[in-house]
Amino acid sequence: MAVWQKLVVYYFSGTGNSENVARWMADVAKEKGMEVSLINIGKTARRGIEPPEPDALVAFVSPIHGFNYPPVMLNFLYHFPKGRNNVLLLNTRAGMLIGKWITPGLTGIAFYFSALILKLKGYSIKSMFPVDLPSNWISVHPGLNERTVKYLHERNQEKVYRFARKVLAGGSDFRGLYEIIQDILVAPISLGYYFIGRFFFAKTYFASSDCDNCGVCYKSCPVNAIKLVDNRPFWTFNCESCMHCMSNCPKRAIETGHGYVFVVALLSSHAFSGLFYQYFKLLFFDIEDSFLGFTLESALFIGILAIFYRLLHYAMRLKIVERLIVYTSLTKYKFWGKRYKALKKF
Ligand SMILES: Cc1cc2nc3c(=O)[nH]c(=O)nc-3n(C[C@H](O)[C@H](O)[C@H](O)COP(=O)(O)O)c2cc1C
């Protein structure tokens, strides 16, 4: 018997894992005769949200990006209306497989930070539940094989069904808290990703000459981060690297430019940073090897990357430049670049 009459699930999903978890929660709720609303925050207005009905159980599901919920989810929670409902926090993160052992991803500060936001708005947190589905982050690691993807889906669907039966019957599950030590250890990296890393990744995507300008990427980007510049897709700093565009491009034309980023990083760390430190010392004081120095150097690097990104966007009209960038992108190659999309049937 379900204790609640209604379940409202708000989710964000780049490649479908979190959407699957939201649907699996809905399956169990419907089985129990509950009324269910699934709200994809990538497709709805994220301001002026109506408060959930007082008797509804509310769930939030989102991937982990850089040891935190992505900014789109954090902003949504921040603008979410006040209420007194019971809330379930779920995430999907990078599961991998070693033999039959599912290696867990890392949640970082996602649960603690979002619980704090919601608690201050009056909500009562009933669960914190991580789900280790396949990692979609092919910018940093090779795409997973089919056996792993299928296995992780099957195991996690059972896990989410068990969780849903328990919480819909009035229970709670705080298994996310078992990992508090590693979550605290990676907390500084989550801040680094939020303030620097995500802007860096936003400037690593480009469309190759296989792009026929069909518009799928910029029309379906959940955060409207892709615009047309010079009649080709251009990734702005709003990009959250959710992988939606790369996974859905019908021409497989979107790549992560590893080679070009490596060259810009090398140039930046040797030529530009050296000059920057010298001038800063001349005008003010020595900041090399200090936290301030690291922060300013990182900001300088993002600025330089953005300028190179813009220049490259025009230079890629030249076939030779375009080929050079494409063939130095790991995502171009079969051994690495398998695009990830969550399975709908398995
Ligand atoms: C930019 C980016 C950052 C990520 N950071 C993490 C992370 O810090 N910890 C983790 O366990 N997984 C991380 N992942 C993996 C995703 O959280 C995981 O694949 C998730 O299930 C994707 O969900 P979705 O299909 O709903 O977008 C990251 C993925 C991306 C694209």
The ligand as an SDF file (V2000), in Angstrom:
LIG
                    3D

 31 33  0  0  0  0  0  0  0  0999 V2000
   30.2600   16.6840  -17.5770 C   0  0  0  0  0  0  0  0  0  0  0  0
   30.0600   15.4020  -16.8200 C   0  0  0  0  0  0  0  0  0  0  0  0
   30.5240   15.2860  -15.5230 C   0  0  0  0  0  0  0  0  0  0  0  0
   30.3250   14.0970  -14.8100 C   0  0  0  0  0  0  0  0  0  0  0  0
   30.7660   14.0320  -13.5220 N   0  0  0  0  0  0  0  0  0  0  0  0
   30.5350   12.9200  -12.8050 C   0  0  0  0  0  0  0  0  0  0  0  0
   30.9390   12.8550  -11.4310 C   0  0  0  0  0  0  0  0  0  0  0  0
   31.4770   13.8040  -10.8650 O   0  0  0  0  0  0  0  0  0  0  0  0
   30.6940   11.7120  -10.7510 N   0  0  0  0  0  0  0  0  0  0  0  0
   30.0850   10.6460  -11.3330 C   0  0  0  0  0  0  0  0  0  0  0  0
   29.9160    9.6240  -10.6680 O   0  0  0  0  0  0  0  0  0  0  0  0
   29.6600   10.6910  -12.6170 N   0  0  0  0  0  0  0  0  0  0  0  0
   29.8650   11.8000  -13.3620 C   0  0  0  0  0  0  0  0  0  0  0  0
   29.4330   11.8580  -14.6720 N   0  0  0  0  0  0  0  0  0  0  0  0
   28.6680   10.7260  -15.2470 C   0  0  0  0  0  0  0  0  0  0  0  0
   27.1500   11.0120  -15.2830 C   0  0  0  0  0  0  0  0  0  0  0  0
   26.7320   11.5560  -14.0550 O   0  0  0  0  0  0  0  0  0  0  0  0
   26.3440    9.7400  -15.5300 C   0  0  0  0  0  0  0  0  0  0  0  0
   26.7170    9.1160  -16.6980 O   0  0  0  0  0  0  0  0  0  0  0  0
   24.8520   10.0440  -15.5310 C   0  0  0  0  0  0  0  0  0  0  0  0
   24.1430    8.8460  -15.3000 O   0  0  0  0  0  0  0  0  0  0  0  0
   24.3310   10.6460  -16.8200 C   0  0  0  0  0  0  0  0  0  0  0  0
   22.9570   10.8820  -16.6550 O   0  0  0  0  0  0  0  0  0  0  0  0
   21.9770   11.3510  -17.8190 P   0  0  0  0  0  0  0  0  0  0  0  0
   21.9990   10.2480  -18.8790 O   0  0  0  0  0  0  0  0  0  0  0  0
   20.6350   11.4450  -17.1780 O   0  0  0  0  0  0  0  0  0  0  0  0
   22.4770   12.6340  -18.3440 O   0  0  0  0  0  0  0  0  0  0  0  0
   29.6460   13.0110  -15.4070 C   0  0  0  0  0  0  0  0  0  0  0  0
   29.1890   13.1330  -16.7160 C   0  0  0  0  0  0  0  0  0  0  0  0
   29.3920   14.3120  -17.4260 C   0  0  0  0  0  0  0  0  0  0  0  0
   28.8880   14.4110  -18.8300 C   0  0  0  0  0  0  0  0  0  0  0  0
  1  2  1  0
  2  3  1  0
  2 30  2  0
  3  4  2  0
  4  5  1  0
  4 28  1  0
  5  6  2  0
  6  7  1  0
  6 13  1  0
  7  8  2  0
  7  9  1  0
  9 10  1  0
 10 11  2  0
 10 12  1  0
 12 13  2  0
 13 14  1  0
 14 15  1  0
 14 28  1  0
 15 16  1  0
 16 17  1  0
 16 18  1  0
 18 19  1  0
 18 20  1  0
 20 21  1  0
 20 22  1  0
 22 23  1  0
 23 24  1  0
 24 25  2  0
 24 26  1  0
 24 27  1  0
 28 29  2  0
 29 30  1  0
 30 31  1  0
M  END
$$$$
